[in-house]
Amino acid sequence: MKVTQKLWRGLFVLALGGMALGSCKKEPIRGHGLDSTQLIAGRLDGTWGDPMAMVTPNDIPKAVFGNMRLVFTTDEDGYPAQFVAKDCPIVFSPLAGNWSVSGTDAGATVKLTEVGPVDEFDLTVTSAQLTLSFYMGWENTDTGETGEGEFRLTLNRK
């Protein structure tokens, strides 16, 4: 009887081990379920402001940026929805528009519709800061001088 009990215990332990191994099948690691557009849109979603580290061509006054605040919203699926720029009428009209994005947070391009004069800009984004750059024509209304050049600034998450 003792041998039979040991045999049954051994079979029981073996059966448990087999069930444990069977339940530890390697399953593929599942992604987060978001595509690259949703990922970068999620990073941009929200309000950005407090312009700093401003760069303008040909000593154009930094006032061209005004007190820029940008608002990016996403839809219920996490895709770009609405873009609104506030307090920077020289760069963006105050009308709400739509936006799209391509790339990654280390280097993306945003395209705008129904907003101008700037309708496209490049950016890098972290959890706290957004740096954007764009190419824009300009005119000095005092001197009549015109030109084109690269503009860049950094905004903080609000």
C-alpha positions in Angstrom: 0.0 0.0 0.0 2.9 2.4 0.7 4.3 1.8 -2.7 0.9 2.4 -4.3 0.5 5.7 -2.3 4.0 6.8 -3.4 3.2 5.9 -7.0 -0.1 7.8 -6.9 1.7 10.8 -5.3 4.4 10.7 -8.0 1.8 10.5 -10.8 -0.2 13.3 -9.1 2.9 15.6 -8.9 3.8 14.7 -12.5 0.3 15.5 -13.6 0.4 18.9 -11.8 3.8 19.6 -13.4 2.4 18.9 -16.8 -0.6 21.1 -16.2 1.7 23.9 -15.0 3.9 23.6 -18.1 0.9 23.6 -20.4 -0.4 26.8 -18.9 3.0 28.5 -19.3 2.9 28.4 -23.1 4.9 31.2 -24.6 2.5 33.7 -26.0 3.6 36.4 -28.3 4.1 39.8 -26.7 1.1 41.9 -27.6 1.7 45.4 -28.7 0.0 48.4 -27.1 -2.6 48.3 -29.9 -1.8 51.9 -31.1 -0.3 52.8 -34.4 2.4 55.5 -34.8 -0.1 58.2 -35.6 -2.0 57.5 -32.4 1.2 57.4 -30.4 2.5 60.8 -31.5 -1.1 62.3 -31.4 -1.3 61.2 -27.8 1.9 62.9 -27.0 0.7 66.1 -28.6 -2.8 66.1 -27.2 -3.3 69.0 -24.8 -2.3 72.7 -24.5 1.2 74.0 -25.0 2.4 77.6 -24.2 5.0 79.9 -22.7 7.2 80.4 -25.8 10.9 80.2 -25.1 14.2 79.5 -27.0 12.9 81.5 -29.9 14.9 81.7 -33.1 14.0 83.9 -36.0 15.8 84.8 -39.3 17.5 88.1 -39.9 16.8 89.4 -36.4 13.1 89.4 -36.9 11.6 90.4 -33.5 10.7 87.5 -31.2 7.3 89.2 -30.8 6.3 87.5 -34.1 5.4 84.5 -31.8 3.2 86.6 -29.6 2.1 84.7 -26.4 1.6 81.5 -28.4 -0.6 78.8 -27.0 -1.4 75.7 -29.2 -4.1 73.3 -28.4 -4.2 69.8 -30.0 -7.1 67.5 -29.5 -7.6 63.9 -30.5 -10.8 61.9 -31.3 -12.1 59.0 -29.3 -9.8 56.6 -31.2 -6.7 58.7 -30.4 -6.3 60.2 -33.9 -5.7 63.9 -34.5 -8.9 66.0 -34.4 -8.8 69.7 -33.9 -6.0 72.3 -33.7 -6.4 75.8 -32.2 -3.7 78.5 -32.0 -4.2 81.3 -29.5 -2.4 84.7 -29.1 -0.1 84.3 -32.2 -2.0 85.8 -35.2 1.1 86.4 -37.2 2.0 82.7 -37.3 -1.4 81.0 -37.0 -5.0 82.3 -37.5 -7.2 82.0 -34.5 -9.7 79.8 -36.3 -9.9 76.2 -35.3 -8.6 73.7 -37.9 -7.7 70.1 -38.3 -4.3 68.5 -38.0 -2.5 65.4 -39.1 0.8 64.0 -38.0 3.5 61.7 -39.3 6.8 60.5 -37.9 7.7 59.9 -34.2 8.0 62.1 -31.1 11.8 62.4 -32.0 11.0 63.9 -35.4 7.4 64.5 -36.6 5.6 66.7 -39.1 2.3 68.3 -38.4 0.1 69.4 -41.3 -2.8 71.8 -40.7 -5.9 72.6 -42.6 -8.0 75.7 -42.3 -5.2 77.5 -40.4 -2.5 79.8 -41.8 -0.3 81.3 -42.7 1.8 78.4 -41.4 0.2 75.2 -42.4 3.0 72.7 -41.7 5.8 72.4 -39.1 8.3 70.0 -37.8 8.5 69.1 -34.2 10.1 67.1 -31.4 8.1 66.4 -28.3 8.8 65.2 -24.8 6.3 64.8 -21.9 7.0 68.4 -20.9 8.1 70.3 -24.0 7.3 70.8 -27.6 9.9 72.3 -30.0 8.5 73.3 -33.4 10.2 74.8 -36.4 8.7 76.0 -39.7 9.7 78.0 -42.8 7.8 81.2 -43.3 7.9 84.3 -45.4 7.9 87.6 -43.6 7.6 91.3 -44.1 8.8 94.1 -41.9 5.8 96.5 -42.1 8.0 99.4 -40.9 10.8 99.1 -43.5 9.0 97.1 -46.3 11.8 94.6 -46.2 10.6 91.0 -47.0 12.2 87.6 -46.8 11.8 84.0 -45.9 13.4 81.9 -43.2 13.4 79.2 -40.5 11.6 80.0 -37.3 11.9 77.8 -34.1 10.6 77.9 -30.6 9.9 75.6 -27.6 6.6 75.5 -25.7 5.8 73.9 -22.3 2.9 71.6 -21.6 0.2 73.5 -19.8 
